[in-house]
């Protein structure tokens, strides 16, 4: 469905994205994982037309995708890292505005607004002004706005930043349901547990390039033998009981540790605060 070919973007002397290439299949849940400053948001901004690549090509269903007004973009939904909502409007008014921007007719607009509110779990707060919403509620409404025009591909740029565990779980339940409905998901984050729960295939990005790509099992094979052995050591009874109390099997726990170990092995342990 989506193919990025040799995408490059520079900011002065700094190369933010460096000849990046990847493919996302139709119906896939694809994770783009990387530390702060890896180039994830710049890549997504080029994909959705907010930034123009210095070089390279973006193909959607085999056709070149370019510019802010490309009609192919109507098949893409985008959940940005920053909230894109009008706080003085109610939830329903926000969704009606964005639906009107997409040219939805009256009957269709009413139907899609109701759908968006249901997905976001906000039907009973539809008439509340967004200013009064919690951070998690705003994030869920941000997701609903991206679904109004029935996109084939949903692009999410760190959509759970700053939300409480309940809202994060609600967002993931919504995304899992959308995936069963056939929507392709491209999910960017630096949270290991989110990728583990949602994504079938993962690309790890660092310094503007894809440094590894594959399923979770395939990525764990990239670890040095000693690290793999340490991750898969048998647990003692006390640890097994602790894991059980948190609803985890030993296999699940080692798989989670494995992906984080792969990530740190490939991208390093130095801080990325700047």
N, C-alpha and C positions, 0 to 999 in steps of 0.2 A: 504493500500500500504506500509506504513512504520510503524514499531513498535519499540520503544526503551524500553528495559526491564532492570530496575534496573542499569542503567549506573552510574558508579562511576569513578571519576578521581581525584587524589591527586597530589599536588605539595609540596613535603616534608610533613610538618604537616598540611598544608592548604588543605581542601577538596573543590575543585572547583565545582565539580558536585557530588551530593550525592543521590545515588539510584534513579535516575530520570527515570520515565516511562511516555510515551505518545504514542498516535496513530494518524496517519494522513491518512485519507481516500483518495481513488483514486478520482481525479478531484476536491479535496478540496483546498480552499485558507486558509491556516492555519497560524496564527500569533503567534510567540513566543516573548512575551513582557517582558522586565525586565530592571531594572536600570543598570548602569555601574557596572561591577564586579559580576553580577548575575550568570554568568556561561554560557551565551548564546553561545559565540564564542567557548568555550571549547566543548560544546555539539555538535555544528556544525562540529568542527574539527574532533571529533570522528566519526561522521556520514559519513563524506566524506573520512575518512581513513588517515587524516593527523596526528591524534593522536590515540594511542592505549588505549582503556579503561583499567583501573585497574581491573574492573569486570563489568558484565552485558552483554547484547546481543542486537544486532541490526538486525532486520529482514526487508528485502525488498521483497515485494510480497511473503511473507511467508518463504523466504530463508535467512539463516544467511549471513550477510555482514561483511567482515573483510579484513583488510590489504589494502595496497596501490594498489595492482595489481588485486584485485578481479574483474572478468569480469562483475559482476552485476553493478559495478560503471559506466559502459558505459551508463546505463539508467538514470544516475543522472547528472544534470548540476549544477555547483557551481559558484556563484558570490561572491567572497570573499570581506571582508571589506577593505582590502588593494588592490590597483590597481595591476592587474597582466598583464601588457602590456610592450612591448618593445618600448621605446619612440623614438628610432632612425629609426624604421620601420614605414611605412605608415599604415593606418587603414586596407587596403586590405591585405597588407603583414602580419600584425599581425594575421588576421583571416585565411589566407592561411596557416600560420605556425601552428596555433592551430588545424585547420582542418586536416592537414597532420599528426599531432601527434595522432589524433583519427583514422587515417588510411583511410580517405575518398579518393576515387578515383578522378581522374581529373575532370570528368564531374560533379560528385556529389559535389565536393569541390567548383567548380565555382558557382553552384546553391546555396549552403549554404552560401557562402561568400556574394553573392548578397542579399540573404534573411537577413543575419545578419546586413548588412549595411542599409537595408530598415527599419528593426525593430529599429535600433539605430538612424534613421534619418540622416545618414551620407553618403548617396550615392554620393552626390555632393562633399564630402570631402574625398573620398576613397583614393586618391593619396597624401593626405597631411600627413606629418610626425606627429606622435602622440605628439611629443614634443611641437608642435605648437597648440595643442588642449587646450580648456578650461577644467576646472575640470568637468563640466557637460558632455562635449563631451566624455571625458575619461571614465566616469562612464557608459555612454550609450554603448560605445564600449566594456567595461568590461562585460556588460550584453549580448551583441551580441556574444562574444566568448563562453559563456556558452551554447549557443543554437545550435552551429554548428552540433553537433552529434544527434540532435533531441531527447533530453532527455524526459523521462516520468515524472520525478520529477525535479523541479528547486528549488534549495536551495539558498536563498539570505540572506547574513549576512550584515545588515545595508548598503544597496547598494546606498543610497542617501546622504551619509555623505558629507557635504560641497558643495552641488550642489545648483544652483540658482533655483527659483521657476519654471521657464519654463522647465528646464531639469528634475526636479522632476516630473512635470506633464507629460512630455513625457515618462518617465520611467513607470509611473503608467498606462498611456494609453496602453503602450506596454504590461505590465503585465496583464491588464484586457483582452486584445485581446488574449494573450496566454492562459489565463484561459478558454476562450470560445472555444479554439481549443483543450481543453482536458488535458492540462498540469497541473499537480498538483504543487501547490506552497507552499513552507515552507519559511516564511518571518520573519526574526528576526529584532527587532528594539527597541528603547525606545521612539519613536515618536508616541504619541497617535493618531494623525490625520491620519497617514499612515495606521495603523491597522484598524481604523474606516472605511476608504475608501475601503480597499482591502479585509479584511479578514472576512470569514464567522464564523470561530471559533477561539478562542484565548486561549492560555495558558500563565498565568503570572508566571514568574520565579523569585526567589529571594534566595540568599545564596545557590545556587546549587540545589534547589528543585522547583518543580511545586507547587505553593501555591493555584492556582485556575485555572479552565478550563471551558470553555463553550462559548455560543454565547454572544454577547454584552448584550442582554437583561438578560440572565442568570447571567452574572457577576454583573450587576447593582443591582440585588436582594441581593447581598452579603453586600451591604451597610447597616449601621444602619438606622433605620426608620427615625430618625431626619434628617440625611443627604439626604436621598431620598426625603423627603418632601421639603427640601430647594432647591433641584435641580429642582423640578417639580412645583414650585410656578409659578402662572401666571405672565406674563410680562406686564409692563405698555406700553402705546401706544408709547412713545418715544423709548423705547428699541426695540419694535417690528419694528418700522420704521428703526432703525439702523441695525437690523438683516436683514431686507428686502433689504437694500442697499448693503449688502454683499452677497446676494443670499442665505440666510439661513432662514429656518423656525424656530419657537420657539422650536419645537420638535427636530429638528436637533441639535440646539445649546445645549439643555439640555442633549441630548444623548452624545454629545462630552464631556461636563462637567462631565457627569456621569461616563464615562469610566476613565477619569483622576482621579476622586474622588475614584473610586474603586482601581485604581493602587496605589495611595498614602495611602489609607486605609490599603492595604495589605502589602505594602513594606516600609511604613514609610516615613517621611519627611526629614530625616537626609541626608546630602550631601554625594555623592559617588565619590568624586574627586580623591581619592587615588587609 
